[in-house]
Amino acid sequence: MVYIAIFSFIFIIYQFITIVINFIFRQKIRSTDLLDNPEVSILIPVRNEEKNIAQLIENLQNLKLQNTEIIIYDDLSTDNTCQIVEKYVNRNPNIKLIKGKELPDGWLGKNYACYNLAKNAHGKYYLFIDADVRLYDDIVPSVVAHLKKHNLGLLSIFPIQVLKTLGEKISVPIMNYILLTLLPLIFVQKSPFSAHSAANGQFMLFEADTYKKVNPHEKFKNSHVEDINIARYYKKQNIKIACITGDKRVQCRMYTSYQEALNGFAKNIFMFFGNQPIIAFMFWLFATLGFVPVMFLNNSLVITYFLLLIIIQILYSILTKQKPFLNLLLFPLQLVFMIHVMFYSIIRKNKKDYQWKERIIRY
């Protein structure tokens, strides 16, 4: 029991050190007005997004961007997504619609959409965003300036997650908790090792010339976690990347319910752990029950353990612009969600396929 308690302490100390590093060395994208107004292509893959797409287009139009084209690839939506986009295309020459075709063999829908979006883009920078993302203020010129200043080939942002229902508050935060307590994000930019990579497909800004040379979405055309694989590949090719969290100018409401989050996270939960389910389960075990063996130690160590746990939650909440007290209160339920989604993912993969947005996806 003593050895297990020691390992529990090592685990939480590692989490504590990691979150402190992320807090101290957190990168901020400074507001800027670029004098040269670089050409940016905002590229949006969509399928069955009638609830989101109009709000996103209105959001982008309100930014009043210059030298910016907006290209939307409709991946054979079965709802009114395409018709909604067409109305905006008729009113705004900077908005373009690509109507998708049947998927070629070996491709996944989003990857094929992104590949075609890039083929039709004319900007010097490609900004891929999801339909549920919202951008504010000067974020587009600011991220371009940040990418240029640091000579990056890829800049990815984990958006501030908008959480409205209890189901969302239980499920969605676990993604950032895993990321920020396992990986010092400064390593993504500074470390040469591809294992120190992170990216979020909700917001990925590419330097266009580098993208054309690498052609990353074609290279990972059948990957369910193309964002992470692209980030790792860029590092292997000695192309600089960076990953940032906590910018209020990039927000997203990923899911609207517990069930939606369960279906969504089941696609890639194990990729947070190098696609190793055993490591994922070990993380969950010590995050959930690590306090049990510690309770057999002296009181000062028990108090230290729980103080570290509380500080981790506070720093993580600050970094993600969430409420610390609420995250502390819901943390046990968030861990229940994590084990639920892991088992659900295993069951679904054993069936070899699942349905996502009315399309059968095969592993």
N, C-alpha and C positions, 0 to 999 in steps of 0.2 A: 504493500500500500504506500510505503514511503517513496518508493521509486516512481510510482504513478503520480503521486503528489508533486514530486520534483519536476516531472515532465509537464504537469499542468502549469507549474510556475514558469517553466521555460517558455511554454506556449504563450501564456498571457504577457510575459515580459517582451517576447518577440512582437506580439501585436501592439503592445504599448510603444515600443521603440519605433515601430513602423508608422503608427499613426502620428507620433510626435514629429518624426522626420517629414511626413506629409504636411503637417501643420506648419512647421517652421519654414520649410522650403517650398511651400505652395507657390506656384507660379500664377501671376496675374496678367491678363491681357490688357494692356493700357489702351485707353481711348485715344483714337488718333483720326486725323483727317489726312488721307493720302492726296498729295498734290497731283499725282499723275493719273489718278482714277483708273487703276488697272482693270482690265477686262476680266470679269468673273462670270462663270457659268454656274448657276444654281441648279442642281440636277436632282430631280425628285422621282424615285420609282414608286408607283402606286398600284395597288390592287384592292378593289372594294373599299375605297376610302371616302365614300360619299359623305360621311359624318365629319370628315376632317379637311378635305381638300379646299373647299371654298374659304374656310377660315384661314388656312395657310396662305392661299393666294392673296387674300385681303391683307394679311399680316405682312407679306413681302412687299406688296404695293405701297403700304404705309411707310416703309423704310425709305422710299424715294431714292433708290439706288441709281447711280450713273454707271454707264458702260457695263451693265449687267443684263444677261439674258436668263430667263427662267424656262427650263425645259422639263416637261413632265412626260414620263413614259407610262402609259396605261397598260398594265400587264393583264389584258383580257378580263377586265372587271366584269362581274355579273350583276352589278348594281348600276347606279346612275353616275358613277365617277366620271366617265368619259364625257357625258353630256354636260355636266357641270363645268368641266375644264374648257370645253368648246366655247361656252358662253364668254369666258374670260379671254380666250384666244381671239375671238372676233372683236373684242374691245381694246386689246392691248397688244401691239406688234412685238413687244419684248417677251411675250409668253408664247411658247411653242408646245405643241402636243404631238407625241409619237404614239401611234396606235400599235400595240404589240402584236406579235405573231405567235404561232404555236412554238413551244419550247423545242429547240433542237435536243437531240440525245446528249445526255451527260451534263446538262445545265440545270441549275436551280433558278427559279423565277426572278428573285431579286438580283442575283448576280448577272443574269442575262440582261435585265433591265438597266443596271448600272453600266454594263459593257456598251450597250447601244446608246445610252445617254452620252457617254464619253465620246463615242464615235461621231456624234452629231453636235458636239460642243465646240465653240469657237474661242472661248476665253483662255487667258493665260493661267487661270486658276480654276480648278473644279471643286465646287462645294457640294458634296452629297448630303442631303438631309432627308429624314423620313417625314411622312405626311403629318405626324402628330407633334412635330417640333415647331416651336414658335421662336422667332428671332426679334430682338429689340434694339433700339437705339443705333449705335454705330458699330455693331458687332462685326459686320462683314468687312469693312475697311480695316478694322482693328485686328482681326485674325490674319488678314493678308499681310499687314505690316509686321505682325509677330512672326509669321512664317518666313518673311523675307529677312528680318533682322537676325533670326537664329539659323538661317540657311537650312530650313527644313524641307524635306520632300513631302511630309505628311504631318498635319496637325489635327488631332482628334479631341473633341470635348465631350465629357460626360455631362449632359444637360442637368439643370436643376429639375428634379422630378416633382410634378404637380400631383399631389395626393388628396383626393376628395373623400372617397369612401373608406370605411374601415378595412375592407378587403384589400384595397391598394396600400394602406398604411401598414398592414401586416406583411404584405408580400414584396412590394417593390424595393424598399430600403435595403434588403439583404444583399442586393447586387453591389451597391456601393460599399457596404460594410465589408464584404469579402475583399473587394479590390483594395480598399484603403487600409486594411489591417494586415494584408499579405504582401503588398508591393509598394515600396517607396517610389512614387511617380517620378521623382527626379532621376531615378535610374533609367526610366524609359528614354530620356534624352541623353543622359551622360554615360550610361553603361554600354559597352560594346556587345554584351551578350544578348542574343535574341530572346532568351527566356525572360528577360526584363522588358517585356513588350505589353502594351495595352492599347486598345482602340475601341471606339464605340461607333457602330455603323449609323447611329442616329445623326452624327455630325462628323464628317471627315473632309478636311480641306487638303487637296493635292496641288502641288506645283505641276502644271499641265505637261511640260516637256518631259519631266521625269516619269509621270504617269504613262505617257505614250511609249516610252522606252520599255517600261516594266510590264505594262498592260495587266495590272494585278487582278482585275475581276475575271479576265479570261483565264489567267493562271490558276485561280481558285474557283472555277466555274461551278464545281459540284460541292463546295464547302458550305456547311450550315453555319459556320463561324468565320466567314470570309474576312471580317474586320480584324480579328486577332491574327489570322494567318497572314494577311497583307502586312500588318505591322511587323510581324516577325520576319517576313521575307525582306522587307525594306531594310531592316537592321542587318540581316545577313549580307545584303548587297552594299552595306556601308552608306546607306541613305539615312540621313538624320530624321528622327521622328520625335514627336512630343505628345503628351496626353495631359489634359488639364480638367479639373473639376471646379464646380462652385461659382461659375460665372452666371449672374442673374440675367444676362442678356440672351442666354440660350436656355429655353425651358421646354419641357416635354411632359405630356401625360401619356405614358406608355400604354397603360391598361386602365380599364374602368371598373374592374371587378377582380375578386380573388380567382375566379375560374379562368378569366382571360390571362391573368398573370401566370397561373399554373401551366396553361397550354403554351404560353410564350417562353417561359424560362426552361421548360422541359426540353426545348430544342438544344440548349447550349450550357446547362448548369455545370457540367463536368469540365468544360473548356476553361473555366476559371482555375481549375486545378490540373492543367496540362492533360486533360482528357483521361484522368486517372480516378475512377470512382472510389478506390480505396483511400486515396488521399483526401477526397471530398468527405467521405464518411468519418475519417479521423478528425478532420477539421470540425465537423459538426459535433462529434462526440466530445471533444475537449472544450468546444465553445459552449456546449449545453450542460455537460455533466462534470466539467473539469473542477468545479468547486467541491464535489463530493469527497475525493481523497484529501483535499486541502483541509476539510473540516476536522480531520484527525490530527492536525498539527497544532502548534500552540496558537494562542489567541492573536498575537501580533501578526503572525503570518496570514491568518484568516482575514484579519482586517486589511492587511496590505493587498491581498488578492482582490477583495471586493472594491477597495479604493481604485485599484488599477482598472478594474472592470468599468467603474463609473466614469473615470477620466477618459477611457477609450470611447465610451458612448458620447460623452460631451464633445470631445474633439471631433469625432466623426460627424456628429450632428451639425457642428459649426461649419465644417468643411463642405457639407452638402446642403447647407441652408435649411435644415430641418429643426424641429423643436426637441431639445435634449430630453426634457422630462417625458414627453410622449414616447420617444424612442426607448428610453429606459423602461417605461411601463409596458411597451409592446414587444420588447426584445424576446421574451420567452415565446410569444406567439410567432414572431418572425423566424425563430429557430424551428418551430413546429412546421411552418411553411417550407423551410428549407429541406427538411427530411421528407416531407410530402412530395415536393417537386422532384427530389432525387429518385424516390421509388417510382413515381409516375413516369419519369424519363426512362428508367430501366424497363419497365413494363411495356412502354410504347415502342422502344427500340427492339424489344424481343418480337414485337408484332411486325417489324420491318417497315411499317409505314404509318402515317397519321395524316389527318386532315388539317390544313391551315388555310384560312380564307377561301374555303370551298375548293381547295386543290389538294390532291393526294401527294404527300411528300414521302419519298422512300429513302431509307438509310442505306 
